[in-house]
Amino acid sequence: MLELNRISAGYGKQTVLDGISVDFEKGKLTSIIGVNGCGKSTLLKAILGILPLSGGEIFIDGENLLTISRNEIAKKIAYLSQGKNIPDMTVEQMVLHGRFPFLSYPRRYSSHDREVAIKAMETVGVAEFARKPLYSLSGGMRQNAYIAMALAQDTDYILLDEPTTYLDIAHQLDLMRILRKLADSGKGIVTVMHDLPIAFDFSDKLTVMSNGKIIAYGTPSEICKSHIVEDIFGVKIKQVQKGKYLYEY
């Protein structure tokens, strides 16, 4: 379990996260939702140590992350940021980057590293593009290749910052199905989402943020019934059938 205990963080003297406590479980897909600027992306960076904490503690499977090196954290948590550059390399070369935390001097990939990368590419459906330049793929396939890189990192947890941004609806759904399968296989998936119905449809739990705080946490059904979405976003979400949510006009 990834446990956040009253963490605070920010930029310089500006506090963005204020006393946040929440748990993210293995085998669950948790979406973090909230209006722009509420601290969603900052929360992911604080978990990873990219942004230092000004208060609180984070534990992963009972181990305090402050006592773990960045390389060891990378063996436990994979992270896909928002707005990634497209490197000039093949899909396979990029996916192999996920093996970096496990390489020792002289940093050469072993046959095991390559097997892990191939399996990751097969899992997300990009194995046939292994030798193609990353830039030659469609936006949806390119995002799947990034997911494969995270899978090759072989971590228990994967954190993603708005992974469906810039994808058309078909590729958004394809990507969320992949994340759903990864959670069902035992990985802890934590993703920042801006599309509310998709977040509700695919998530086990929803974390609702506002002004650097968590103001609600629960199942999609619980969050839907609480009317917190209407209060925060000014829109209504309704459940039309089990596991299916839509905006209510």
N, C-alpha and C positions, 0 to 999 in steps of 0.2 A: 504494500500500500504506500502511496505517496501522500504524506501528511504535512499539511501547512498549519503551523501553530502561531497565530497572531502575528503574521509577518507584516512588516512595513518596508516600503522602499520608494525611491523617487529619483529625481534628477537634480543634483545640487541641493539647494535648500527647499526645493519644491517636493512635497510629499504627494505621491500618486496613489500608492497602496497604503491603506490605513487599518492595521490590525486584522488582517484576513486569516480566517481559519476554515479549512475545508480539507476533505480527504478525496483522493482519486484512486479508484480500485483497479486492480488487474481484472481483465475479463469484462470490463465495462467501457462503453463509449460515453464520455462526458463532454457536452458542449458548453462553452462559456459564451453567454450572450449579454448584450448591453449596448447602449448608444455609443457612437464614436467618442473617443476621449475618456471613457470611463475607467480605463486601466487594464483592459483585457490582454493586450500584447505585452504590456509591462509586467503583468503577472507571470506570463510564460518566461520572460527574460529573468525575472527574479528567481524562479524555480531553478533555472539552469545555472545561476551564478553569473550570468552576463551582466546583470545589474545587482550590485551588492545590497544586502539587507541592512536596513537601519534599525530593525527590531524583529524579534521572533525567531523561530527555528523551522527548518524543513527536514523531515525524515523520510528516507526511502527504505522500506522494509526494515524499519527500526533503527537505521543508521543515519546519524546526523550528516547532512550533506556538507556542512562546514568543515568536517574532518576528512573529507574525500577530495582527492586531486581532480582537476578538470578532466584529465584523461580517464580516470576511473568513473566519473560522472557520465562521460560519453559512452561508457560500456553499459550504463544502466538506463540512460534516457537519450533518445534520438529527438532531434528538433528540426522542423522544416519552417523556415521563416517566410514572411510575406515578401513579395516583390523580389524574387531571386533573379540574379543575372544568369544568362545562358552561357555556360563555359564552352570554349571551343574544343570539344572532345566527343568521343563516341558515347553512346548510352552505357556500354559496358564499362568504359573507363570511369564514368561518373559514378556508377553504382558501386564500383570497387572502392571509391572514396569512403564508403561506409565502413570499410574494414580498417581504416587508419588507426583507431584506438587500440587495435590488437597487434599492430605491426611493431616489431623490434628491429634494431639496427641489423642490417643495412636496409630496412624498409622495402622488402621485396614481397610481393604477394605469393602466398603458398598455393598449392593445389586446393587446399581446404577453403582458402579465401575465395578462390574462383568458383568453387562449387556452391558456396553460400551465395555469391552474387548471381549465379545462374538461377538458383532456386528462387531468389527474390524476384528476378525478372520474370520468371515463369508465373509466379504467384499473382503478379499484377498485369500480366499480359503484354509485356514488352520484350520478351526474349527474342522474337523475330527481328527486332530492331537493334540488337546488341551492337552491331558493327556500324550502324548509321550515326551520322553526326546528330547531336542532341537538337541542334537548331532546325533540323529537317523534319522533326516530329510536329504533329498538331499540338495545340495547347493542352488538350486532354491527355494525350499519350505522354507528353513531356512531364506533366504533373505525376502521372503514374510512374515515370522513371525516377522522379524524386522520391516517391514513396518506396520504390525498390531500393534506393540508396539507404533510406532509413531502415528498411527491413534487413539489409545486409549488415547493418550495424549491430543487429541481433540483440536488441535491448528489450526489457520487459515493458517499457513505457515509450510512447511516441507522442510528442507534443507538436501540434500544427497550428500555424497562425493563418486563419482564413484561407484554407486550401482550395476552396471552390471559386475564389475570386477570379474573374476574367474567363471562366469556363462557361460554355453554353449549357443549357439545362440538362441535355442528355449526358454530357461529360460530368456535370455535377453529380448526377444520380449514380453514374458508374463509379465515380470516386468514393462516394459515400457507401456504396455497397461493398467496396474493397475495405474501407475502414471498419464497416460493420463486421465483416468476416474476420478481420484481424482481432477485433475485440472478442468475438465469439471463440477464437482460437486461444484466448488467454492473455492477450496483450492489453495493457491499460492505454486507451486512446483518449487524449485530451485535446480538443480542438476549439479554437475560436471561430465562431460562425456569425454571419450577418443575415443569412437567409433563414428566417424563423421557422416556416413550415418544414423545411428540410431538416433543420436541427431537431425539431420536435419529432419528426417521423423516424429518425435513425438513432436517436440517443437513448441511453438507459437513464441518464441523469442530466439535468440542466443546472448550470450555475449562473444566476442572474446577478450582474454587477451594475452598480451605479455610484458614481463619484468616489471610486477607489475602494468601495466596500462591497461585500457580498450581501445582497438583501434577500435572496431566496435561493434555495437549493432543494431539489426534489425530482421526482419522476416527471416526464412530460405531462401526464395526466394531472398530477398534483399542481404543477405550475400553471397549467391551463385553467384549472378550477379556482386558483387563487386570485385571478384577474390582475396579477402583477405586471403582465405584459402590457395590458391596456394602460396601466398607470405610468409605466416607463417609456413605452414606445408610442403610445397614443393610437394603437391599433388593437383589434381583437383577434384572438386565435380561437378556433373552435375545433373540437374533435368530431369528425364526421363518421369515423368507424375506428375500430381498434388499430392503433399504430398509424393513423392517417389524420393529419391536421391541415387546416386551410385558414387563410385570412377570412374573417367575417366582415362583409361589406354592408 
